[in-house]
Amino acid sequence: MAHVEPGSGCESWEPKEEEAMKICSWFLGKSGVASREAQPSPAEPAPMERLTQASTEFLYNCHVFSLQIKDVEVLNCEYGKNTIKFLRLHREGKKHFVKEVEVCTHLRLTSAQEYLEGNNSLVIPTDTMKNIVLVLAKKNGIPTLEQFAIDICKHFMTTFCQVAYVKTYVQEVPWQRLHENGVPHIHSFIYVPDGIRFCEAEQCRNGPLVVFAGIKDLKLMKTTQSGFEGFYKNEHTTLPERKDRILCGELFCKWSYGECRDLDFDCIWNKIRECILEAFSGPPDCGEYSPSYQKTVNCIQMLVLSKVPQVQIIEVILNNTFYNVIDMTNLGLTNDKEVLIPVETPYGSCACTLGRKKFLEAQGHVLKDERQSQFGLAATQGN
């Protein structure tokens, strides 16, 4: 009997013995099973039982195949190459410049035939995609991360007519030029883990090229001017109110420029990073009080939107690190928040996305929650 799940919209059908014999005789003949000896061995099932089992398998397989083609809609079918790592070295006389990056590129084709039918005639191999990225780095260099991502998107969209959508993610290894006694070295660099720069570019055929940029794994701390009071309490609340605490967290920030335009991406990125540091810390001589992680996130976003008009949408995630003051009374000491232990797990997290109303109205849609990147990079945020 061909089994169909209840509510599938397909009727269950049990073939008569004569029909099953005809179907399976054809099926077994095509598969070469009919060439076996007429008399089964003692371990084999009887002919009718074998035919009935074969008919069930044949009808079930046909039914599943028909569901895949006729009754299921493909919502998304994309593929790509992840974690393409390389160093691009540029020389200007004796002075060297480096960009070490990690690239992920995904494509959606105009047809899902490779997925539905196993027809690979339109599929651009992921190894070819990797080679294209490396060739573009060789020919064009990496003037900025954003421009390199744009170059990759444009190449796939203009070279391959079967590409319906392309998305590229690029993140940079934080190498900085080494300075000795204030003098920049011509060919030596130092790894400075003070936040990782990344960007994304995506484009649909006949649609605009959209650019995102951001910073992740940026660890920030201030040892005072932070508290948490007046929060909701019930029988499960054990957290005490605090007027003075350490505010420490790992920040992820991503913003959208909207449609691609001629922008000074380096200048804007550096300016946004300065806004993040300024909003988190406050004035250098006194700081600024933070009543919560949530308010700090909002302050960062509002300062960026007020100072950087090119940013249309900004998302900030702040994962906090909690510090416990060690009780040293058993050691005969008073610990006035001088020795503390970080609590790595569990940790709190807050996130908010803001967008300019005019921009969102011009797009003709309400801002939806952004899907996590399928490339496993921006989404994980290093946490």
TORKOL-4160 file (C-alpha; in steps of 0.2 Angstrom, whole numbers, padded with zeros to 4 digits, m for minus):
383
<pt num="1" X="0000" Y="0000" Z="0000"/>
<pt num="2" X="0006" Y="0017" Z="m0004"/>
<pt num="3" X="0006" Y="0027" Z="0012"/>
<pt num="4" X="0002" Y="0045" Z="0012"/>
<pt num="5" X="0003" Y="0056" Z="0028"/>
<pt num="6" X="m0014" Y="0062" Z="0034"/>
<pt num="7" X="m0019" Y="0080" Z="0028"/>
<pt num="8" X="m0006" Y="0079" Z="0014"/>
<pt num="9" X="m0020" Y="0083" Z="0001"/>
<pt num="10" X="m0016" Y="0066" Z="m0008"/>
<pt num="11" X="m0028" Y="0051" Z="m0007"/>
<pt num="12" X="m0021" Y="0035" Z="0000"/>
<pt num="13" X="m0022" Y="0021" Z="m0014"/>
<pt num="14" X="m0020" Y="0002" Z="m0012"/>
<pt num="15" X="m0017" Y="m0007" Z="m0028"/>
<pt num="16" X="m0027" Y="m0023" Z="m0032"/>
<pt num="17" X="m0016" Y="m0038" Z="m0033"/>
<pt num="18" X="m0018" Y="m0039" Z="m0052"/>
<pt num="19" X="m0013" Y="m0021" Z="m0054"/>
<pt num="20" X="0002" Y="m0023" Z="m0043"/>
<pt num="21" X="0008" Y="m0038" Z="m0053"/>
<pt num="22" X="0007" Y="m0028" Z="m0069"/>
<pt num="23" X="0016" Y="m0013" Z="m0062"/>
<pt num="24" X="0029" Y="m0023" Z="m0053"/>
<pt num="25" X="0032" Y="m0034" Z="m0067"/>
<pt num="26" X="0037" Y="m0019" Z="m0078"/>
<pt num="27" X="0047" Y="m0011" Z="m0063"/>
<pt num="28" X="0056" Y="m0027" Z="m0059"/>
<pt num="29" X="0059" Y="m0030" Z="m0078"/>
<pt num="30" X="0067" Y="m0013" Z="m0080"/>
<pt num="31" X="0078" Y="m0015" Z="m0064"/>
<pt num="32" X="0084" Y="m0032" Z="m0070"/>
<pt num="33" X="0076" Y="m0041" Z="m0055"/>
<pt num="34" X="0065" Y="m0052" Z="m0067"/>
<pt num="35" X="0080" Y="m0061" Z="m0073"/>
<pt num="36" X="0082" Y="m0070" Z="m0057"/>
<pt num="37" X="0078" Y="m0088" Z="m0055"/>
<pt num="38" X="0059" Y="m0092" Z="m0055"/>
<pt num="39" X="0061" Y="m0103" Z="m0039"/>
<pt num="40" X="0066" Y="m0093" Z="m0024"/>
<pt num="41" X="0079" Y="m0099" Z="m0012"/>
<pt num="42" X="0072" Y="m0104" Z="0006"/>
<pt num="43" X="0078" Y="m0087" Z="0013"/>
<pt num="44" X="0069" Y="m0077" Z="m0001"/>
<pt num="45" X="0051" Y="m0071" Z="0001"/>
<pt num="46" X="0038" Y="m0079" Z="m0010"/>
<pt num="47" X="0036" Y="m0071" Z="m0028"/>
<pt num="48" X="0019" Y="m0062" Z="m0023"/>
<pt num="49" X="0027" Y="m0055" Z="m0007"/>
<pt num="50" X="0042" Y="m0049" Z="m0016"/>
<pt num="51" X="0032" Y="m0041" Z="m0029"/>
<pt num="52" X="0020" Y="m0032" Z="m0016"/>
<pt num="53" X="0035" Y="m0026" Z="m0007"/>
<pt num="54" X="0043" Y="m0019" Z="m0023"/>
<pt num="55" X="0026" Y="m0011" Z="m0028"/>
<pt num="56" X="0025" Y="m0002" Z="m0011"/>
<pt num="57" X="0043" Y="0004" Z="m0013"/>
<pt num="58" X="0040" Y="0010" Z="m0031"/>
<pt num="59" X="0024" Y="0019" Z="m0028"/>
<pt num="60" X="0031" Y="0027" Z="m0012"/>
<pt num="61" X="0046" Y="0033" Z="m0021"/>
<pt num="62" X="0035" Y="0040" Z="m0035"/>
<pt num="63" X="0024" Y="0048" Z="m0023"/>
<pt num="64" X="0038" Y="0057" Z="m0014"/>
<pt num="65" X="0046" Y="0062" Z="m0031"/>
<pt num="66" X="0029" Y="0070" Z="m0036"/>
<pt num="67" X="0028" Y="0080" Z="m0020"/>
<pt num="68" X="0046" Y="0087" Z="m0022"/>
<pt num="69" X="0041" Y="0093" Z="m0040"/>
<pt num="70" X="0023" Y="0098" Z="m0039"/>
<pt num="71" X="0017" Y="0101" Z="m0021"/>
<pt num="72" X="0032" Y="0110" Z="m0014"/>
<pt num="73" X="0038" Y="0128" Z="m0017"/>
<pt num="74" X="0056" Y="0132" Z="m0016"/>
<pt num="75" X="0058" Y="0147" Z="m0005"/>
<pt num="76" X="0077" Y="0148" Z="m0006"/>
<pt num="77" X="0090" Y="0138" Z="m0014"/>
<pt num="78" X="0108" Y="0145" Z="m0014"/>
<pt num="79" X="0126" Y="0139" Z="m0012"/>
<pt num="80" X="0143" Y="0146" Z="m0011"/>
<pt num="81" X="0161" Y="0146" Z="m0005"/>
<pt num="82" X="0165" Y="0150" Z="0013"/>
<pt num="83" X="0181" Y="0156" Z="0022"/>
<pt num="84" X="0192" Y="0160" Z="0007"/>
<pt num="85" X="0207" Y="0167" Z="0016"/>
<pt num="86" X="0221" Y="0176" Z="0009"/>
<pt num="87" X="0234" Y="0190" Z="0011"/>
<pt num="88" X="0235" Y="0204" Z="m0003"/>
<pt num="89" X="0252" Y="0212" Z="m0003"/>
<pt num="90" X="0254" Y="0229" Z="m0012"/>
<pt num="91" X="0271" Y="0237" Z="m0014"/>
<pt num="92" X="0275" Y="0255" Z="m0017"/>
<pt num="93" X="0294" Y="0255" Z="m0018"/>
<pt num="94" X="0301" Y="0250" Z="m0002"/>
<pt num="95" X="0284" Y="0253" Z="0007"/>
<pt num="96" X="0272" Y="0238" Z="0009"/>
<pt num="97" X="0254" Y="0238" Z="0012"/>
<pt num="98" X="0244" Y="0222" Z="0017"/>
<pt num="99" X="0226" Y="0217" Z="0018"/>
<pt num="100" X="0222" Y="0200" Z="0025"/>
<pt num="101" X="0204" Y="0195" Z="0022"/>
<pt num="102" X="0191" Y="0181" Z="0024"/>
<pt num="103" X="0178" Y="0180" Z="0010"/>
<pt num="104" X="0162" Y="0171" Z="0008"/>
<pt num="105" X="0151" Y="0172" Z="m0008"/>
<pt num="106" X="0134" Y="0164" Z="m0011"/>
<pt num="107" X="0124" Y="0163" Z="m0026"/>
<pt num="108" X="0106" Y="0160" Z="m0030"/>
<pt num="109" X="0103" Y="0154" Z="m0048"/>
<pt num="110" X="0088" Y="0158" Z="m0060"/>
<pt num="111" X="0083" Y="0139" Z="m0059"/>
<pt num="112" X="0084" Y="0127" Z="m0045"/>
<pt num="113" X="0086" Y="0112" Z="m0057"/>
<pt num="114" X="0102" Y="0106" Z="m0049"/>
<pt num="115" X="0092" Y="0104" Z="m0032"/>
<pt num="116" X="0076" Y="0097" Z="m0039"/>
<pt num="117" X="0082" Y="0087" Z="m0054"/>
<pt num="118" X="0101" Y="0085" Z="m0051"/>
<pt num="119" X="0105" Y="0095" Z="m0067"/>
<pt num="120" X="0121" Y="0104" Z="m0064"/>
<pt num="121" X="0122" Y="0113" Z="m0081"/>
<pt num="122" X="0120" Y="0130" Z="m0073"/>
<pt num="123" X="0130" Y="0127" Z="m0058"/>
<pt num="124" X="0146" Y="0138" Z="m0056"/>
<pt num="125" X="0157" Y="0127" Z="m0045"/>
<pt num="126" X="0162" Y="0134" Z="m0028"/>
<pt num="127" X="0180" Y="0131" Z="m0033"/>
<pt num="128" X="0178" Y="0142" Z="m0048"/>
<pt num="129" X="0170" Y="0155" Z="m0036"/>
<pt num="130" X="0185" Y="0154" Z="m0025"/>
<pt num="131" X="0197" Y="0157" Z="m0040"/>
<pt num="132" X="0187" Y="0172" Z="m0046"/>
<pt num="133" X="0189" Y="0180" Z="m0029"/>
<pt num="134" X="0208" Y="0177" Z="m0029"/>
<pt num="135" X="0209" Y="0184" Z="m0047"/>
<pt num="136" X="0199" Y="0199" Z="m0043"/>
<pt num="137" X="0211" Y="0202" Z="m0028"/>
<pt num="138" X="0226" Y="0201" Z="m0040"/>
<pt num="139" X="0219" Y="0212" Z="m0053"/>
<pt num="140" X="0210" Y="0225" Z="m0043"/>
<pt num="141" X="0218" Y="0224" Z="m0027"/>
<pt num="142" X="0208" Y="0228" Z="m0011"/>
<pt num="143" X="0206" Y="0247" Z="m0010"/>
<pt num="144" X="0193" Y="0245" Z="0004"/>
<pt num="145" X="0183" Y="0230" Z="0010"/>
<pt num="146" X="0167" Y="0237" Z="0003"/>
<pt num="147" X="0174" Y="0241" Z="m0014"/>
<pt num="148" X="0181" Y="0223" Z="m0015"/>
<pt num="149" X="0164" Y="0216" Z="m0010"/>
<pt num="150" X="0156" Y="0227" Z="m0024"/>
<pt num="151" X="0168" Y="0221" Z="m0037"/>
<pt num="152" X="0164" Y="0203" Z="m0033"/>
<pt num="153" X="0145" Y="0205" Z="m0034"/>
<pt num="154" X="0147" Y="0215" Z="m0050"/>
<pt num="155" X="0158" Y="0202" Z="m0058"/>
<pt num="156" X="0146" Y="0187" Z="m0054"/>
<pt num="157" X="0131" Y="0198" Z="m0059"/>
<pt num="158" X="0138" Y="0204" Z="m0076"/>
<pt num="159" X="0147" Y="0188" Z="m0081"/>
<pt num="160" X="0134" Y="0174" Z="m0078"/>
<pt num="161" X="0117" Y="0176" Z="m0084"/>
<pt num="162" X="0111" Y="0162" Z="m0073"/>
<pt num="163" X="0114" Y="0171" Z="m0057"/>
<pt num="164" X="0099" Y="0179" Z="m0050"/>
<pt num="165" X="0106" Y="0184" Z="m0033"/>
<pt num="166" X="0124" Y="0186" Z="m0026"/>
<pt num="167" X="0129" Y="0190" Z="m0008"/>
<pt num="168" X="0147" Y="0193" Z="m0003"/>
<pt num="169" X="0154" Y="0194" Z="0015"/>
<pt num="170" X="0172" Y="0201" Z="0018"/>
<pt num="171" X="0181" Y="0203" Z="0035"/>
<pt num="172" X="0198" Y="0209" Z="0038"/>
<pt num="173" X="0212" Y="0203" Z="0049"/>
<pt num="174" X="0217" Y="0218" Z="0060"/>
<pt num="175" X="0235" Y="0221" Z="0055"/>
<pt num="176" X="0241" Y="0238" Z="0059"/>
<pt num="177" X="0258" Y="0246" Z="0054"/>
<pt num="178" X="0271" Y="0244" Z="0067"/>
<pt num="179" X="0278" Y="0261" Z="0074"/>
<pt num="180" X="0295" Y="0262" Z="0082"/>
<pt num="181" X="0298" Y="0278" Z="0092"/>
<pt num="182" X="0284" Y="0286" Z="0083"/>
<pt num="183" X="0291" Y="0281" Z="0065"/>
<pt num="184" X="0280" Y="0270" Z="0054"/>
<pt num="185" X="0289" Y="0255" Z="0049"/>
<pt num="186" X="0290" Y="0252" Z="0030"/>
<pt num="187" X="0286" Y="0233" Z="0030"/>
<pt num="188" X="0282" Y="0227" Z="0048"/>
<pt num="189" X="0265" Y="0225" Z="0055"/>
<pt num="190" X="0257" Y="0221" Z="0072"/>
<pt num="191" X="0240" Y="0211" Z="0075"/>
<pt num="192" X="0229" Y="0223" Z="0086"/>
<pt num="193" X="0213" Y="0214" Z="0091"/>
<pt num="194" X="0203" Y="0230" Z="0094"/>
<pt num="195" X="0188" Y="0225" Z="0083"/>
<pt num="196" X="0186" Y="0216" Z="0067"/>
<pt num="197" X="0180" Y="0226" Z="0052"/>
<pt num="198" X="0168" Y="0217" Z="0040"/>
<pt num="199" X="0156" Y="0221" Z="0026"/>
<pt num="200" X="0143" Y="0214" Z="0015"/>
<pt num="201" X="0137" Y="0217" Z="m0002"/>
<pt num="202" X="0121" Y="0210" Z="m0011"/>
<pt num="203" X="0112" Y="0212" Z="m0027"/>
<pt num="204" X="0097" Y="0204" Z="m0036"/>
<pt num="205" X="0096" Y="0204" Z="m0054"/>
<pt num="206" X="0088" Y="0220" Z="m0060"/>
<pt num="207" X="0089" Y="0227" Z="m0042"/>
<pt num="208" X="0101" Y="0239" Z="m0033"/>
<pt num="209" X="0117" Y="0234" Z="m0026"/>
<pt num="210" X="0116" Y="0236" Z="m0007"/>
<pt num="211" X="0131" Y="0238" Z="0005"/>
<pt num="212" X="0132" Y="0235" Z="0023"/>
<pt num="213" X="0147" Y="0237" Z="0034"/>
<pt num="214" X="0151" Y="0234" Z="0052"/>
<pt num="215" X="0163" Y="0230" Z="0067"/>
<pt num="216" X="0163" Y="0215" Z="0078"/>
<pt num="217" X="0173" Y="0207" Z="0092"/>
<pt num="218" X="0175" Y="0225" Z="0099"/>
<pt num="219" X="0178" Y="0223" Z="0118"/>
<pt num="220" X="0175" Y="0238" Z="0129"/>
<pt num="221" X="0175" Y="0242" Z="0147"/>
<pt num="222" X="0173" Y="0256" Z="0159"/>
<pt num="223" X="0176" Y="0253" Z="0178"/>
<pt num="224" X="0163" Y="0266" Z="0184"/>
<pt num="225" X="0149" Y="0277" Z="0179"/>
<pt num="226" X="0138" Y="0262" Z="0176"/>
<pt num="227" X="0123" Y="0255" Z="0187"/>
<pt num="228" X="0107" Y="0246" Z="0186"/>
<pt num="229" X="0093" Y="0251" Z="0197"/>
<pt num="230" X="0074" Y="0252" Z="0197"/>
<pt num="231" X="0071" Y="0236" Z="0188"/>
<pt num="232" X="0056" Y="0224" Z="0189"/>
<pt num="233" X="0056" Y="0213" Z="0204"/>
<pt num="234" X="0046" Y="0197" Z="0209"/>
<pt num="235" X="0049" Y="0182" Z="0220"/>
<pt num="236" X="0062" Y="0175" Z="0208"/>
<pt num="237" X="0073" Y="0191" Z="0209"/>
<pt num="238" X="0090" Y="0189" Z="0218"/>
<pt num="239" X="0100" Y="0202" Z="0209"/>
<pt num="240" X="0104" Y="0217" Z="0220"/>
<pt num="241" X="0103" Y="0235" Z="0213"/>
<pt num="242" X="0119" Y="0243" Z="0210"/>
<pt num="243" X="0124" Y="0261" Z="0208"/>
<pt num="244" X="0142" Y="0258" Z="0203"/>
<pt num="245" X="0148" Y="0243" Z="0193"/>
<pt num="246" X="0159" Y="0238" Z="0179"/>
<pt num="247" X="0152" Y="0240" Z="0162"/>
<pt num="248" X="0160" Y="0227" Z="0150"/>
<pt num="249" X="0155" Y="0219" Z="0135"/>
<pt num="250" X="0158" Y="0213" Z="0117"/>
<pt num="251" X="0150" Y="0224" Z="0104"/>
<pt num="252" X="0144" Y="0219" Z="0086"/>
<pt num="253" X="0138" Y="0234" Z="0075"/>
<pt num="254" X="0131" Y="0233" Z="0058"/>
<pt num="255" X="0125" Y="0247" Z="0047"/>
<pt num="256" X="0117" Y="0249" Z="0030"/>
<pt num="257" X="0121" Y="0263" Z="0017"/>
<pt num="258" X="0106" Y="0259" Z="0007"/>
<pt num="259" X="0109" Y="0258" Z="m0012"/>
<pt num="260" X="0127" Y="0258" Z="m0017"/>
<pt num="261" X="0135" Y="0275" Z="m0020"/>
<pt num="262" X="0152" Y="0283" Z="m0021"/>
<pt num="263" X="0157" Y="0284" Z="m0003"/>
<pt num="264" X="0173" Y="0286" Z="0006"/>
<pt num="265" X="0171" Y="0269" Z="0015"/>
<pt num="266" X="0187" Y="0270" Z="0025"/>
<pt num="267" X="0183" Y="0288" Z="0032"/>
<pt num="268" X="0165" Y="0283" Z="0036"/>
<pt num="269" X="0170" Y="0267" Z="0045"/>
<pt num="270" X="0183" Y="0276" Z="0056"/>
<pt num="271" X="0171" Y="0289" Z="0060"/>
<pt num="272" X="0158" Y="0277" Z="0066"/>
<pt num="273" X="0171" Y="0268" Z="0076"/>
<pt num="274" X="0175" Y="0284" Z="0085"/>
<pt num="275" X="0156" Y="0287" Z="0088"/>
<pt num="276" X="0155" Y="0270" Z="0096"/>
<pt num="277" X="0169" Y="0273" Z="0108"/>
<pt num="278" X="0163" Y="0291" Z="0112"/>
<pt num="279" X="0146" Y="0285" Z="0116"/>
<pt num="280" X="0151" Y="0271" Z="0127"/>
<pt num="281" X="0164" Y="0280" Z="0137"/>
<pt num="282" X="0159" Y="0298" Z="0138"/>
<pt num="283" X="0170" Y="0313" Z="0140"/>
<pt num="284" X="0188" Y="0308" Z="0144"/>
<pt num="285" X="0189" Y="0318" Z="0160"/>
<pt num="286" X="0173" Y="0312" Z="0168"/>
<pt num="287" X="0164" Y="0299" Z="0158"/>
<pt num="288" X="0145" Y="0298" Z="0156"/>
<pt num="289" X="0133" Y="0288" Z="0167"/>
<pt num="290" X="0125" Y="0272" Z="0159"/>
<pt num="291" X="0109" Y="0266" Z="0168"/>
<pt num="292" X="0109" Y="0250" Z="0158"/>
<pt num="293" X="0116" Y="0241" Z="0144"/>
<pt num="294" X="0101" Y="0245" Z="0134"/>
<pt num="295" X="0103" Y="0263" Z="0136"/>
<pt num="296" X="0121" Y="0262" Z="0131"/>
<pt num="297" X="0116" Y="0253" Z="0115"/>
<pt num="298" X="0104" Y="0267" Z="0111"/>
<pt num="299" X="0116" Y="0281" Z="0114"/>
<pt num="300" X="0129" Y="0273" Z="0102"/>
<pt num="301" X="0116" Y="0271" Z="0088"/>
<pt num="302" X="0109" Y="0289" Z="0091"/>
<pt num="303" X="0126" Y="0297" Z="0090"/>
<pt num="304" X="0131" Y="0287" Z="0074"/>
<pt num="305" X="0114" Y="0292" Z="0066"/>
<pt num="306" X="0117" Y="0311" Z="0071"/>
<pt num="307" X="0135" Y="0312" Z="0065"/>
<pt num="308" X="0135" Y="0300" Z="0050"/>
<pt num="309" X="0121" Y="0304" Z="0037"/>
<pt num="310" X="0126" Y="0291" Z="0025"/>
<pt num="311" X="0120" Y="0277" Z="0038"/>
<pt num="312" X="0102" Y="0272" Z="0035"/>
<pt num="313" X="0100" Y="0257" Z="0047"/>
<pt num="314" X="0110" Y="0253" Z="0062"/>
<pt num="315" X="0110" Y="0237" Z="0072"/>
<pt num="316" X="0120" Y="0235" Z="0088"/>
<pt num="317" X="0122" Y="0220" Z="0099"/>
<pt num="318" X="0131" Y="0221" Z="0116"/>
<pt num="319" X="0135" Y="0205" Z="0125"/>
<pt num="320" X="0140" Y="0209" Z="0143"/>
<pt num="321" X="0153" Y="0202" Z="0154"/>
<pt num="322" X="0149" Y="0202" Z="0173"/>
<pt num="323" X="0162" Y="0204" Z="0186"/>
<pt num="324" X="0159" Y="0197" Z="0204"/>
<pt num="325" X="0168" Y="0205" Z="0218"/>
<pt num="326" X="0178" Y="0192" Z="0228"/>
<pt num="327" X="0174" Y="0190" Z="0247"/>
<pt num="328" X="0190" Y="0191" Z="0256"/>
<pt num="329" X="0184" Y="0192" Z="0274"/>
<pt num="330" X="0190" Y="0175" Z="0277"/>
<pt num="331" X="0207" Y="0180" Z="0272"/>
<pt num="332" X="0206" Y="0195" Z="0284"/>
<pt num="333" X="0205" Y="0208" Z="0270"/>
<pt num="334" X="0192" Y="0221" Z="0264"/>
<pt num="335" X="0190" Y="0220" Z="0246"/>
<pt num="336" X="0183" Y="0237" Z="0240"/>
<pt num="337" X="0179" Y="0231" Z="0222"/>
<pt num="338" X="0198" Y="0229" Z="0219"/>
<pt num="339" X="0199" Y="0211" Z="0215"/>
<pt num="340" X="0185" Y="0204" Z="0204"/>
<pt num="341" X="0182" Y="0188" Z="0194"/>
<pt num="342" X="0174" Y="0188" Z="0177"/>
<pt num="343" X="0158" Y="0177" Z="0174"/>
<pt num="344" X="0159" Y="0171" Z="0157"/>
<pt num="345" X="0143" Y="0161" Z="0156"/>
<pt num="346" X="0129" Y="0164" Z="0157"/>
<pt num="347" X="0130" Y="0181" Z="0150"/>
<pt num="348" X="0117" Y="0194" Z="0146"/>
<pt num="349" X="0114" Y="0202" Z="0129"/>
<pt num="350" X="0104" Y="0216" Z="0122"/>
<pt num="351" X="0101" Y="0221" Z="0104"/>
<pt num="352" X="0092" Y="0235" Z="0094"/>
<pt num="353" X="0090" Y="0240" Z="0076"/>
<pt num="354" X="0086" Y="0258" Z="0072"/>
<pt num="355" X="0082" Y="0265" Z="0054"/>
<pt num="356" X="0078" Y="0282" Z="0047"/>
<pt num="357" X="0060" Y="0283" Z="0044"/>
<pt num="358" X="0062" Y="0292" Z="0027"/>
<pt num="359" X="0073" Y="0279" Z="0021"/>
<pt num="360" X="0061" Y="0265" Z="0027"/>
<pt num="361" X="0046" Y="0273" Z="0019"/>
<pt num="362" X="0056" Y="0276" Z="0003"/>
<pt num="363" X="0059" Y="0257" Z="0003"/>
<pt num="364" X="0041" Y="0254" Z="0003"/>
<pt num="365" X="0042" Y="0241" Z="0017"/>
<pt num="366" X="0043" Y="0239" Z="0036"/>
<pt num="367" X="0060" Y="0234" Z="0043"/>
<pt num="368" X="0060" Y="0216" Z="0046"/>
<pt num="369" X="0071" Y="0207" Z="0058"/>
<pt num="370" X="0087" Y="0203" Z="0049"/>
<pt num="371" X="0091" Y="0185" Z="0045"/>
<pt num="372" X="0108" Y="0179" Z="0052"/>
<pt num="373" X="0121" Y="0178" Z="0039"/>
<pt num="374" X="0121" Y="0161" Z="0031"/>
<pt num="375" X="0140" Y="0162" Z="0030"/>
<pt num="376" X="0142" Y="0159" Z="0049"/>
<pt num="377" X="0153" Y="0175" Z="0051"/>
<pt num="378" X="0143" Y="0190" Z="0055"/>
<pt num="379" X="0129" Y="0180" Z="0062"/>
<pt num="380" X="0140" Y="0172" Z="0076"/>
<pt num="381" X="0148" Y="0189" Z="0080"/>
<pt num="382" X="0163" Y="0179" Z="0087"/>
<pt num="383" X="0153" Y="0174" Z="0103"/>
